[in-house]
Amino acid sequence: MLKRKPVVYDIQDMYPDMAVAGSIVRPGLIPRIWEHLHRWALRRAARIIVLGDDMLARIIAKGVDPSKIFIVRNSVDVPPAGSPLPPLNPEVIRAIRSNFHFVLLHAGNPGFSVAWDTLIATARQPANSNFSLMLCAHGSQRSLPYALPAGSTKIRLRPLFP
Protein backbone atom coordinates (compact mmCIF):
# COMPACT_ATOMS: atom_id res chain seq x y z
CA MET A 1 0.00 0.00 0.00
CA LEU A 2 2.91 2.34 0.67
CA LYS A 3 3.99 1.86 -2.92
CA ARG A 4 0.40 2.42 -4.09
CA LYS A 5 0.18 -1.09 -5.49
CA PRO A 6 -2.86 -3.38 -5.16
CA VAL A 7 -2.66 -5.83 -2.26
CA VAL A 8 -3.71 -9.47 -2.53
CA TYR A 9 -4.57 -10.92 0.89
CA ASP A 10 -4.13 -14.72 0.93
CA ILE A 11 -5.92 -16.06 4.02
CA GLN A 12 -4.93 -19.56 5.14
CA ASP A 13 -6.53 -19.39 8.60
CA MET A 14 -9.08 -17.17 10.29
CA TYR A 15 -7.23 -15.08 12.83
CA PRO A 16 -8.02 -13.88 15.43
CA ASP A 17 -11.21 -16.01 15.31
CA MET A 18 -9.31 -19.32 15.42
CA ALA A 19 -6.95 -18.12 18.15
CA VAL A 20 -9.87 -17.18 20.41
CA ALA A 21 -11.89 -20.33 19.55
CA GLY A 22 -8.84 -22.52 20.22
CA SER A 23 -8.13 -20.78 23.55
CA ILE A 24 -4.74 -19.62 22.28
CA VAL A 25 -5.66 -16.10 23.36
CA ARG A 26 -8.41 -14.99 25.69
CA PRO A 27 -11.18 -12.73 24.46
CA GLY A 28 -10.42 -9.14 25.34
CA LEU A 29 -8.69 -6.02 24.19
CA ILE A 30 -5.89 -7.59 22.13
CA PRO A 31 -8.17 -9.83 20.00
CA ARG A 32 -10.54 -6.86 19.48
CA ILE A 33 -7.67 -4.70 18.22
CA TRP A 34 -6.39 -7.62 16.13
CA GLU A 35 -9.87 -8.07 14.60
CA HIS A 36 -10.17 -4.34 13.90
CA LEU A 37 -6.80 -4.38 12.06
CA HIS A 38 -7.79 -7.55 10.21
CA ARG A 39 -11.02 -5.97 8.96
CA TRP A 40 -9.11 -2.82 8.00
CA ALA A 41 -6.72 -4.92 5.87
CA LEU A 42 -9.61 -6.89 4.34
CA ARG A 43 -11.43 -3.72 3.28
CA ARG A 44 -8.33 -2.32 1.61
CA ALA A 45 -7.22 -5.47 -0.21
CA ALA A 46 -7.76 -5.51 -3.98
CA ARG A 47 -8.30 -9.27 -3.91
CA ILE A 48 -8.76 -11.77 -1.09
CA ILE A 49 -7.88 -15.44 -1.53
CA VAL A 50 -9.63 -17.99 0.72
CA LEU A 51 -9.44 -21.78 0.92
CA GLY A 52 -13.11 -22.71 0.60
CA ASP A 53 -16.80 -21.85 0.82
CA ASP A 54 -16.92 -21.75 4.62
CA MET A 55 -14.06 -19.24 4.80
CA LEU A 56 -15.65 -17.23 1.99
CA ALA A 57 -18.87 -16.95 4.02
CA ARG A 58 -16.97 -15.90 7.15
CA ILE A 59 -15.09 -13.16 5.28
CA ILE A 60 -18.31 -11.88 3.71
CA ALA A 61 -19.86 -11.83 7.21
CA LYS A 62 -17.05 -9.44 8.21
CA GLY A 63 -18.49 -6.90 5.75
CA VAL A 64 -16.16 -7.51 2.81
CA ASP A 65 -17.33 -7.01 -0.77
CA PRO A 66 -17.92 -10.55 -2.13
CA SER A 67 -16.66 -9.57 -5.61
CA LYS A 68 -13.12 -9.19 -4.15
CA ILE A 69 -13.03 -12.72 -2.69
CA PHE A 70 -11.80 -15.75 -4.64
CA ILE A 71 -11.59 -19.39 -3.59
CA VAL A 72 -8.24 -20.99 -4.39
CA ARG A 73 -8.01 -24.49 -2.95
CA ASN A 74 -4.49 -25.60 -2.14
CA SER A 75 -2.97 -29.08 -2.32
CA VAL A 76 -5.39 -30.33 -4.95
CA ASP A 77 -4.36 -31.62 -8.35
CA VAL A 78 -7.26 -31.30 -10.76
CA PRO A 79 -6.83 -33.51 -13.81
CA PRO A 80 -7.93 -32.06 -17.16
CA ALA A 81 -11.54 -32.78 -18.11
CA GLY A 82 -11.96 -36.20 -19.64
CA SER A 83 -8.61 -37.56 -18.48
CA PRO A 84 -8.54 -40.88 -16.62
CA LEU A 85 -8.38 -40.80 -12.85
CA PRO A 86 -5.06 -41.81 -11.29
CA PRO A 87 -4.92 -45.44 -10.11
CA LEU A 88 -5.87 -46.15 -6.52
CA ASN A 89 -3.18 -47.41 -4.18
CA PRO A 90 -4.41 -50.73 -2.70
CA GLU A 91 -1.91 -50.58 0.20
CA VAL A 92 -3.21 -47.19 1.30
CA ILE A 93 -6.82 -48.38 0.94
CA ARG A 94 -6.09 -51.46 3.08
CA ALA A 95 -4.31 -49.36 5.72
CA ILE A 96 -7.23 -46.94 5.94
CA ARG A 97 -10.12 -49.39 5.70
CA SER A 98 -8.65 -52.31 7.66
CA ASN A 99 -11.68 -54.53 8.39
CA PHE A 100 -14.12 -51.70 9.01
CA HIS A 101 -17.22 -51.04 6.91
CA PHE A 102 -17.12 -47.26 7.47
CA VAL A 103 -14.03 -45.16 8.19
CA LEU A 104 -13.99 -41.50 9.07
CA LEU A 105 -10.58 -40.22 8.00
CA HIS A 106 -9.00 -36.96 9.09
CA ALA A 107 -5.76 -36.35 7.24
CA GLY A 108 -3.77 -33.19 7.76
CA ASN A 109 -3.30 -30.62 10.48
CA PRO A 110 -5.56 -31.53 13.41
CA GLY A 111 -6.00 -27.84 14.16
CA PHE A 112 -7.06 -26.14 17.33
CA SER A 113 -10.81 -26.06 16.81
CA VAL A 114 -11.59 -29.64 15.74
CA ALA A 115 -14.08 -31.33 18.07
CA TRP A 116 -11.80 -34.27 18.89
CA ASP A 117 -13.77 -35.27 21.99
CA THR A 118 -16.97 -35.60 19.91
CA LEU A 119 -15.31 -37.63 17.16
CA ILE A 120 -13.63 -39.95 19.63
CA ALA A 121 -16.80 -40.40 21.73
CA THR A 122 -18.68 -41.32 18.55
CA ALA A 123 -16.06 -43.89 17.55
CA ARG A 124 -16.23 -45.46 21.03
CA GLN A 125 -20.02 -46.05 20.91
CA PRO A 126 -20.89 -49.79 20.95
CA ALA A 127 -23.55 -49.19 18.29
CA ASN A 128 -20.79 -48.12 15.94
CA SER A 129 -19.12 -51.53 15.94
CA ASN A 130 -18.18 -51.43 12.26
CA PHE A 131 -17.03 -47.82 12.37
CA SER A 132 -13.47 -46.57 12.68
CA LEU A 133 -11.87 -43.19 13.11
CA MET A 134 -8.45 -42.84 11.51
CA LEU A 135 -6.31 -39.81 12.17
CA CYS A 136 -3.38 -39.17 9.87
CA ALA A 137 -2.04 -36.19 11.73
CA HIS A 138 0.43 -33.58 10.63
CA GLY A 139 0.90 -29.95 11.58
CA SER A 140 1.20 -27.73 14.60
CA GLN A 141 -1.30 -29.68 16.72
CA ARG A 142 -0.44 -33.19 15.53
CA SER A 143 0.21 -34.45 19.07
CA LEU A 144 -3.27 -33.43 20.30
CA PRO A 145 -5.33 -36.33 18.89
CA TYR A 146 -2.58 -38.81 19.76
CA ALA A 147 -3.10 -37.98 23.43
CA LEU A 148 -6.88 -38.54 23.36
CA PRO A 149 -7.82 -42.06 22.15
CA ALA A 150 -6.08 -44.39 24.63
CA GLY A 151 -7.84 -47.73 24.96
CA SER A 152 -9.82 -47.92 21.72
CA THR A 153 -9.15 -50.29 18.85
CA LYS A 154 -11.56 -48.37 16.61
CA ILE A 155 -9.51 -45.18 16.80
CA ARG A 156 -6.37 -45.54 14.76
CA LEU A 157 -3.50 -43.11 14.48
CA ARG A 158 -0.71 -42.87 11.97
CA PRO A 159 1.46 -40.30 10.25
CA LEU A 160 0.44 -39.00 6.84
CA PHE A 161 0.92 -41.35 3.90
CA PRO A 162 3.86 -40.44 1.64
N, C-alpha and C positions, 0 to 999 in steps of 0.2 A: 504494500500500500504506500510505503514511503517513496517508492519509485514510480508511483502512479500506474502500476500494472494490475491487471485483474488477478484476483486470488482464487485458487481452487482449494477448497477445504475438503480433505479426504478423511472421513470419520470412520474409524475402525471399532470404536467403542463409545458408549454414551456416558461421558463424564460431564458433570459430577454425579449424574443419576446413579450410575453403577457403583461408584465409590460409596455413596450414602446407602444404597440398597444392600451392598455387601459388607456394611459396617466397617469399611476401611477408614472412613471419616464420619464423625457425628454430624447430624444436622445442626446448623447454626450459621454464624456469620461468615465463616470462610467458604462453605459450600454455596451460600447465597451470592457472595461476591463472585465466586468461580462461575456460577450459572449466569450471572449478569454479563460477565466478560464473554462467556461462551455464546450467548444470544447476540451480543454485539458483533462478534466475529461472524456468526451465521448470517446476520442481516447484511453484512458488508461483502460477503463472498460472492464472486461472480457465478461460481458453480459449486455445488456441494455433492460429494460422492458418498453414498451410503452402501452398506452391504446387502440390504434386502428390504422387503416390504414393511416389516415391523419397524425397522429403524427409520424408514421413509415416513411412516405415520407419526412416529415420535418427534421427528424434526419438524414436520408440518404443524404438529400440536404446539410447538414452541413459537409459532407465528411466522414461519419462514415461507416465502413464496414458493409454491410447489414446482413452478416452471424452472427453478434454479437447481432442483434436486434430481440426481440421476443415480440409478442403482447400477453398481458395478460389482458383480459377485467375484470374489477371489478364490483361487485354488480350484477352479473348475475348468476342465478341458471340454469344449463343446465341439464334437465332430461335425464336419460339414453335413448339410442336409443330404440324406440318401446314402451316406456312407455306412458300412457295416459297423456294428458295435464292437468294441474290443472284446477279446475272449475273457470269460470269467476265470478266476484262479481257483481251482477246486480245493487247494490247500487252505486258502483264506476262508472259503465258504465252510469247510469242515471245522476250522478253528472257531469261527463265529457261531455256527449253528450247533455244533456238538450233537447231542441227541435231543435237543429241545425243538418243539413244534413252532414256538414263537420266541424270537429274540429281540429285545430292545437294545439297540447298540448306540452308545454315545462314543464318538471318536473325535478327539481334538482336545482343546483346552477346556478343562472342567469348569472354569470360570467361578466367579464369586457368587453369582445369584442363581445357580442351578439348585433346584429343590431336591438335593440328594436324599434327604431323609424320606421324602415322599416316594421317590423311585425305589429306594431300598426296602421300605416298608411294603410296597406293592409286590416286589419280587419275593418277599418272605411269606406272603399269604399262602396258606395251604391250598386254597382254591386255585391258585396259579401254579399247579404242579408241573405243567409242561411249558412254563414260561421262564425265560432267563434274562438277566440284565448283564450285558457285557460292557465294560468300560475300557476303552483304549485311550488312556489319558496321556496328555502332553500339554505343556504350557505352565504358566506361572502357578497354578493351583493343582498341579497334577498329583500331589501327595494327599489332597483332601479326600477324594473318594476312596483311596487305598486305606485310609484310617477308619472308614465307616463300616464295611460289610463283614466283619469278623463272624465266623460261624455259619455262613450260608454257602451251600454248594451251587445255588442258583444265581449267585452274583459272582461273576468272573471278571478278573482284572488282568490286563496285559498292556505292554507298551504298544504304540502305534505299529501297524504293519509297515514294512519297508515299501 
